[in-house]
Amino acid sequence: MSSSNNDRTGLSRRHFVAGAGIGLFTPAILRTTPVNAASVAKMAGQLTLFGLPGNSSGNKSTKALTAHIANGRAGGVVLLRHNFKSRKLVTGMTRGFLEADRLTLTSVDQEGGLVQRLSKKLGFTKIPKAQWVSGNLSTAKAKALYAAAGREMRAAGFNLNLAPSVDIHDPKNPVIGKYGRSYGRDADRITSYAGAFVAGMSSAKVACALKHFPGHGSSRGDSHDGFVDITKTWIDEELVPFQRLAAQAPVIMGGHLYHKSFSNGKLPITFSKKALTSILRKKLRYNGVILTDDLDMGAIRKSFSLEDACIRSLQAGNDLLLMSNSLKYDEGLPAQVIAWIIRAVKDGRLSEAQIKASYGRVMRLKKSIAA
């Protein structure tokens, strides 16, 4: 998940177009499984992050999402470029969400460079792009820089940073390399500086999400714009930062990417049990929260219904579903998602044990950064 203050950069989350021609999900005959619906509903509500169109605490959509949070129907929020009108207004929004539930995940893209939602224009300190940081600062100074940024985030009511990018640098890449969002070409440098980012933010009680697993840096396409096949350009070294930072990373975000060795059939990594469970969980021994990129992106929504995308994501091993709710805003979406998950558990597409495991990981994350 990545974005900027200028739609022309191609980094806006709302800049989504058609994806690949992946067939819609046609379930086999499903069996009915006895399930405690109330228990599943309670857990399912915590496995979601939602966006909204409002930019103040008084906005109807803000009040609606606040009510969903207070009633356990949403685990957190993601604020995008259109939500930021002023520092005072955005802080009022986050305060309201956290008053509804102090364990709410309040997330934002705050990488630095072009991808900085809490911007200088709003009164926040400018964060240099990753490429500049690794070329000009020691890792100790980088950690201090990110710790200060984390304190500003926390003061503004944010506790989850959808950053850093641990993608490899390639100048031919249109979404990472082009904008200097990578710390370098080699895994050692990326690991060192991304580790400083995570440690600095963590000192301010801001959790970070490493992205974009298994590596977006060598791609020749932008996953915001649709289906991106990284099979021919991806190299093994792109996995190394994820592996080395697995014990330190609270969250890892998968990319809407395709690789024949990671994907199940023609499905994106987001829906790949092979990628998220067999490789990320088992091979790389990652025990933290796995987060989807925005399920409203064209690469997903042009080929799958949102219900199908949510269930496929959980089946693959994601713990936390991110939905900007921007393609067609739906005030009642949080309650709908819970109903979809309950139905999937009842008919056997998901197991209650799996939901419980994801719930446990998400709640551990929430408690680790609670004020």
C-alpha positions in Angstrom: 0.0 0.0 0.0 1.6 3.2 -1.1 0.5 6.7 -1.9 1.5 10.3 -2.3 0.2 13.8 -2.1 0.1 14.0 -5.9 -2.1 11.7 -7.9 0.1 12.2 -11.0 2.9 10.2 -9.4 0.7 7.1 -9.7 1.0 6.4 -6.0 -2.5 7.3 -4.9 -4.6 4.4 -3.4 -7.6 5.6 -5.4 -5.8 5.3 -8.7 -7.0 1.8 -9.5 -7.7 0.3 -12.9 -8.6 -3.1 -14.3 -6.6 -6.1 -13.3 -6.0 -9.4 -14.9 -8.7 -11.7 -16.2 -8.9 -14.0 -13.2 -12.1 -16.0 -13.0 -14.6 -15.4 -10.3 -14.7 -17.9 -7.4 -17.2 -20.7 -7.9 -17.4 -22.7 -4.6 -17.8 -26.4 -4.6 -20.7 -28.0 -2.6 -20.1 -26.8 0.9 -20.9 -28.6 4.1 -22.5 -26.8 7.0 -20.4 -26.6 10.2 -21.7 -25.9 13.7 -20.4 -22.5 14.7 -20.7 -20.1 17.6 -21.7 -17.1 15.5 -21.4 -14.6 18.3 -17.8 -15.7 19.1 -16.8 -15.6 15.4 -18.4 -12.1 15.0 -16.4 -10.8 17.9 -13.2 -12.1 16.5 -14.0 -11.2 12.9 -14.6 -7.5 13.7 -11.0 -7.2 14.9 -9.5 -8.5 11.6 -10.5 -5.4 9.6 -9.2 -1.9 8.8 -11.5 0.4 6.9 -11.1 3.7 5.1 -13.8 6.4 4.8 -14.5 9.6 2.8 -14.7 12.0 5.7 -12.1 14.5 6.9 -13.5 15.5 10.3 -14.9 14.0 13.4 -18.3 15.5 12.6 -18.6 13.9 9.2 -21.3 11.3 8.8 -18.9 8.6 7.6 -16.6 9.3 10.5 -19.4 9.0 13.0 -20.5 5.7 11.4 -17.1 4.1 11.5 -16.6 5.3 15.1 -19.9 3.5 16.0 -18.7 0.3 14.2 -15.5 0.5 16.2 -17.3 1.1 19.5 -19.5 -2.0 18.8 -16.6 -4.3 17.8 -17.5 -4.4 14.1 -14.2 -2.8 13.0 -10.7 -3.3 14.3 -9.2 -0.1 12.9 -9.0 2.6 10.3 -6.8 3.6 7.4 -6.6 7.3 6.5 -5.7 8.3 3.0 -4.9 11.6 1.2 -8.4 12.8 1.0 -8.9 12.4 4.8 -6.3 15.1 5.6 -7.6 18.6 5.6 -5.8 20.0 8.7 -3.7 18.7 11.6 -6.5 19.7 14.0 -9.2 17.9 12.1 -7.3 14.6 11.6 -6.2 14.6 15.2 -9.9 15.0 16.2 -10.7 12.0 14.1 -8.1 9.7 15.5 -9.0 10.8 19.1 -12.6 9.8 18.4 -11.6 6.4 17.1 -9.4 5.7 20.1 -12.0 6.9 22.5 -14.4 4.4 21.0 -11.9 1.6 21.6 -8.4 2.3 23.0 -7.1 -0.7 21.1 -8.2 0.7 17.7 -5.5 0.4 15.0 -5.1 3.8 13.4 -3.0 3.4 10.3 -1.4 5.7 7.7 1.3 5.7 5.0 4.2 7.5 6.5 7.3 6.3 4.6 8.9 9.6 3.9 9.6 11.3 0.6 6.5 11.4 -1.7 4.7 8.9 0.6 4.0 11.0 3.7 0.4 11.6 4.7 1.3 13.6 7.8 3.0 16.2 5.7 5.0 19.4 6.2 2.0 21.3 4.8 0.0 20.1 7.8 2.7 21.1 10.2 4.6 17.8 10.5 8.4 17.4 10.0 9.4 16.3 6.5 10.8 12.8 6.3 13.4 12.3 3.6 12.9 9.5 1.1 14.5 6.1 1.9 17.2 6.4 -0.9 18.4 9.7 0.6 18.4 8.4 4.2 20.6 5.3 3.3 23.0 7.5 1.3 23.4 10.3 3.9 22.7 9.0 7.4 24.2 6.3 9.6 21.7 3.7 10.8 21.9 5.3 14.3 20.9 8.7 12.9 18.2 7.1 10.8 16.8 5.4 13.9 16.7 8.8 15.6 15.0 10.4 12.6 12.3 7.7 12.6 11.9 7.8 16.3 11.1 11.5 16.1 8.7 10.9 13.3 7.0 8.2 15.3 6.5 10.5 18.2 4.8 13.0 15.9 2.6 10.2 14.6 1.7 9.0 18.0 0.9 12.6 19.1 -1.5 12.8 16.1 -3.2 9.6 17.2 -1.6 7.1 14.9 -0.2 3.8 16.0 0.3 1.8 12.8 2.6 2.9 10.0 2.1 1.2 6.7 5.9 1.3 6.0 8.7 0.8 5.4 9.2 -0.5 1.9 11.9 -3.2 2.0 11.8 -3.6 -1.7 15.0 -3.7 -3.7 16.1 -0.6 -5.7 15.8 -0.8 -9.5 15.7 2.5 -11.4 13.5 0.9 -14.0 10.8 0.2 -11.5 7.8 2.7 -11.9 6.6 2.7 -8.3 9.5 2.0 -6.0 12.8 2.8 -7.8 11.4 5.8 -9.7 10.6 7.6 -6.4 13.6 6.6 -4.3 11.5 4.5 -1.9 14.1 1.7 -1.5 17.1 1.8 0.8 19.3 0.2 -1.8 20.2 -2.6 -4.2 21.5 -5.1 -1.7 19.7 -6.9 1.1 22.2 -6.0 3.8 21.7 -2.3 3.4 17.9 -2.6 3.1 17.7 -4.7 6.2 19.9 -2.4 8.2 18.0 0.8 7.4 14.5 -0.8 7.4 15.5 -2.2 10.8 16.3 1.3 12.0 12.9 2.5 10.7 11.1 -0.2 12.6 13.1 0.2 15.8 12.7 4.0 15.8 9.0 3.9 15.3 8.7 1.1 17.9 10.3 3.3 20.5 7.4 5.7 20.0 4.9 2.8 20.2 4.1 2.9 16.5 4.0 -0.5 14.8 5.3 -0.9 11.3 4.2 -3.0 8.3 7.1 -4.2 6.0 6.0 -4.2 2.4 5.5 -5.5 -0.3 6.1 -9.2 0.2 7.7 -11.0 -1.6 9.2 -8.0 -3.3 7.9 -5.3 -5.6 11.2 -3.5 -6.4 12.2 -5.4 -9.5 8.8 -5.3 -11.1 8.1 -3.4 -14.3 4.6 -2.6 -13.4 2.7 -0.8 -10.6 0.3 -3.0 -8.6 -1.9 0.0 -8.0 -2.8 -0.2 -11.7 -3.6 -3.8 -11.9 -2.1 -7.3 -12.2 1.7 -7.3 -12.1 3.8 -10.4 -13.0 7.2 -10.4 -11.3 8.2 -13.9 -12.3 10.9 -12.9 -14.8 12.4 -10.0 -12.9 12.2 -11.1 -9.3 15.4 -12.4 -7.6 15.9 -14.5 -4.5 17.7 -11.6 -2.7 14.3 -9.8 -2.4 13.2 -12.3 0.2 16.2 -11.7 2.5 15.0 -8.4 4.2 11.7 -10.1 5.1 13.5 -13.1 6.5 16.1 -11.1 8.5 13.4 -8.8 9.9 10.8 -11.5 10.6 11.4 -11.5 14.3 11.3 -7.7 14.5 8.4 -6.9 12.2 5.0 -6.5 13.9 3.3 -6.6 10.5 4.1 -7.7 7.0 2.0 -6.6 4.0 1.8 -8.8 0.9 1.6 -7.3 -2.6 -1.0 -7.7 -5.2 1.7 -9.4 -7.3 1.9 -12.6 -9.3 4.9 -15.0 -9.3 4.6 -18.5 -10.7 6.7 -20.0 -7.9 4.7 -18.2 -5.1 1.2 -18.0 -6.5 -1.5 -20.6 -6.5 -2.5 -20.9 -10.1 -2.9 -17.4 -11.5 -3.9 -15.9 -8.2 -2.1 -12.9 -6.7 0.1 -13.3 -3.7 -2.7 -11.9 -1.6 -4.7 -15.0 -2.2 -1.8 -17.5 -2.2 -1.6 -19.9 0.7 1.7 -21.1 -0.8 3.2 -17.6 -0.5 1.8 -16.5 2.9 1.5 -19.8 4.8 4.1 -22.1 3.3 6.8 -19.5 2.6 6.3 -16.5 4.9 5.0 -18.4 7.9 6.8 -21.7 7.7 10.0 -21.1 5.6 10.7 -17.6 6.9 9.3 -18.4 10.4 7.2 -15.2 10.6 4.9 -15.1 13.5 3.5 -11.6 13.3 0.4 -10.2 11.6 0.0 -10.6 7.9 -1.9 -7.6 6.3 -3.5 -7.4 2.9 -2.9 -4.4 0.7 -6.1 -2.5 -0.1 -8.7 -5.0 -1.3 -10.4 -2.2 -3.2 -7.6 -2.0 -5.8 -8.5 -2.7 -9.4 -6.3 -5.7 -9.6 -8.6 -7.3 -7.1 -12.0 -5.7 -7.5 -12.2 -6.0 -11.3 -11.9 -9.8 -11.0 -13.4 -10.6 -7.6 -16.3 -9.4 -5.5 -15.2 -7.9 -2.2 -16.8 -10.8 -0.3 -14.8 -13.3 -2.4 -11.6 -11.2 -1.9 -12.1 -11.1 1.9 -12.6 -14.9 2.2 -9.8 -15.8 -0.2 -7.4 -13.5 1.7 -8.2 -15.2 5.0 -8.0 -18.7 3.4 -4.5 -17.8 2.2 -3.2 -16.8 5.7 -3.8 -13.1 6.0 -4.8 -12.0 9.5 -5.9 -8.4 8.8 -8.0 -7.2 5.9 -7.5 -3.7 4.6 -10.4 -2.0 2.7 -10.2 1.6 1.7 -14.0 1.5 1.1 -13.3 4.0 -1.7 -14.5 2.2 -4.9 -18.1 2.6 -3.8 -18.4 3.8 -0.2 -20.7 1.6 1.9 -21.4 2.8 5.5 -22.5 -0.7 6.5 -19.5 -2.5 5.1 -18.0 -3.5 8.5 -21.2 -5.4 9.5 -21.3 -7.0 6.0 -17.7 -8.3 6.3 -18.5 -10.0 9.6 -21.6 -11.7 8.1 -19.4 -12.9 5.2 -16.8 -14.4 7.6 -19.5 -16.1 9.7 -21.1 -17.6 6.6 -17.7 -18.9 5.4 -17.0 -20.5 8.8 -20.5 -22.1 8.8 -20.1 -23.6 5.3 -16.5 -24.8 5.9 -14.6 -22.4 3.7 -12.9 -21.0 6.8 -12.3 -22.7 10.2 -13.1 -21.2 13.5 -9.6 -22.2 14.7 -8.1 -20.2 11.9 -10.1 -17.1 12.8 -9.1 -17.6 16.4 -5.4 -17.7 15.5 -5.6 -14.5 13.4 -7.5 -12.8 16.2 -4.9 -13.8 18.7 -2.1 -12.3 16.6 -4.0 -9.1 15.9 -4.9 -8.6 19.6 -1.3 -9.2 20.6 -0.3 -6.4 18.2 -2.9 -4.1 19.5 -2.0 -4.6 23.2 1.7 -4.1 22.4 1.1 -0.5 21.2 -1.8 0.5 23.4 -1.5 3.9 25.0 
